[in-house]
């Protein structure tokens, strides 16, 4: 029997379900009072969030620890009962599908098509997620290969951005029309954010070192994330008086997916080993279970 390894998809998938499922279900069942369809809708969003997140962890070729951290952040779990959580999971899935470097082989067309669809759905729900299409433009082509680049990279990126025009044409958005006001997020213990900050800072430095994407691609993906941040802030600034909800953590989390293909390191060698720094996100996510007491107290 193979030992569970911190490098394996099975390890991160089981950790995600074991630690995220109880918090998400508790949030769905203890939301604001309302008719039974509201509870069913929250559970459906939780099922989508968990299914898409699990798919991302299983399909990623590198960066599983970062994807796990993104999906199990308190802000992600708090958003899992609504459309915002689905957008976060779609962004994570798109990043996971594009992590093989280089993206070649028989599975390449399917991965590229699925990533394009995931980004298009995220952009349809939240137009400010349009910079996620920047992931489809890397890796950059060698000199003299720009014709093939337009076919293999630029065309999918344009297709992924087309849904951004729909909210402009119809003066609405999928997320805004998906059920009125969002449920208030629980007041997570402040210590939980400190534990997560430690996990997110230490893990990238302590894990096994490997090759990074070229500097030009890292700068491009970081620039896309900054552009997304600017679009989110601009949308808040241009909102009519009395309609601005304020900048929420859930608005920014999908942009974190851009940093996975930029900074996730490739694996060196084939031997998988259980290294303790990789367990830090799991230990941090375990603190979410303690937060269930806060969720239940709000019920």
HELIX and SHEET records of a PDB file:
HELIX    1   1 UNK A    9  UNK A   29  1                                  21    
HELIX    2   2 UNK A   36  UNK A   59  1                                  24    
HELIX    3   3 UNK A   64  UNK A   72  1                                   9    
HELIX    4   4 UNK A   74  UNK A   79  1                                   6    
HELIX    5   5 UNK A   83  UNK A   97  1                                  15    
HELIX    6   6 UNK A  108  UNK A  125  1                                  18    
HELIX    7   7 UNK A  127  UNK A  137  5                                  11    
HELIX    8   8 UNK A  146  UNK A  149  1                                   4    
HELIX    9   9 UNK A  150  UNK A  154  3                                   5    
HELIX   10  10 UNK A  155  UNK A  161  1                                   7    
HELIX   11  11 UNK A  164  UNK A  170  1                                   7    
HELIX   12  12 UNK A  190  UNK A  206  1                                  17    
HELIX   13  13 UNK A  215  UNK A  238  1                                  24    
HELIX   14  14 UNK A  249  UNK A  253  1                                   5    
HELIX   15  15 UNK A  254  UNK A  257  5                                   4    
HELIX   16  16 UNK A  258  UNK A  263  1                                   6    
HELIX   17  17 UNK A  276  UNK A  279  5                                   4    
HELIX   18  18 UNK A  280  UNK A  290  1                                  11    
HELIX   19  19 UNK A  292  UNK A  298  1                                   7    
END                                                                             
